[in-house]
Amino acid sequence: MDADRERKHLAEADRHIANAKATIDQQKKIIEKLIQEKHGTKVAVSLRHAMEHSLQAFEQHRKTILELLDTLEALEKNGGSVR
């Protein structure tokens, strides 16, 4: 493991989080439109909940990456190495 690789993973996690948030916002707009047009929203709301659950997983993964990155950077700073 090295800090550079984890920084790349962090950037990827940030992209996933941003994309998930944008997708959830889009789904909310779809639900609003369905409501305005008097359509059922059960499936759309269920999908939004699944998206929100995925977002939570992405955010937890990001937190884990940050914790690992902090550890790796501290080890590197102190002359330690993890291999």
Secondary structure in CASP SS format (residue, H / E / C, confidence):
PFRMAT SS
TARGET T0000
AUTHOR 0000-0000-0000
METHOD secondary structure of the structure
MODEL  1
M C 1.00
D C 1.00
A H 1.00
D H 1.00
R H 1.00
E H 1.00
R H 1.00
K H 1.00
H H 1.00
L H 1.00
A H 1.00
E H 1.00
A H 1.00
D H 1.00
R H 1.00
H H 1.00
I H 1.00
A H 1.00
N H 1.00
A H 1.00
K H 1.00
A H 1.00
T H 1.00
I H 1.00
D H 1.00
Q H 1.00
Q H 1.00
K H 1.00
K H 1.00
I H 1.00
I H 1.00
E H 1.00
K H 1.00
L H 1.00
I H 1.00
Q H 1.00
E C 1.00
K C 1.00
H C 1.00
G C 1.00
T C 1.00
K H 1.00
V H 1.00
A H 1.00
V H 1.00
S H 1.00
L H 1.00
R H 1.00
H H 1.00
A H 1.00
M H 1.00
E H 1.00
H H 1.00
S H 1.00
L H 1.00
Q H 1.00
A H 1.00
F H 1.00
E H 1.00
Q H 1.00
H H 1.00
R H 1.00
K H 1.00
T H 1.00
I H 1.00
L H 1.00
E H 1.00
L H 1.00
L H 1.00
D H 1.00
T H 1.00
L H 1.00
E H 1.00
A H 1.00
L H 1.00
E H 1.00
K H 1.00
N C 1.00
G C 1.00
G C 1.00
S C 1.00
V C 1.00
R C 1.00
END
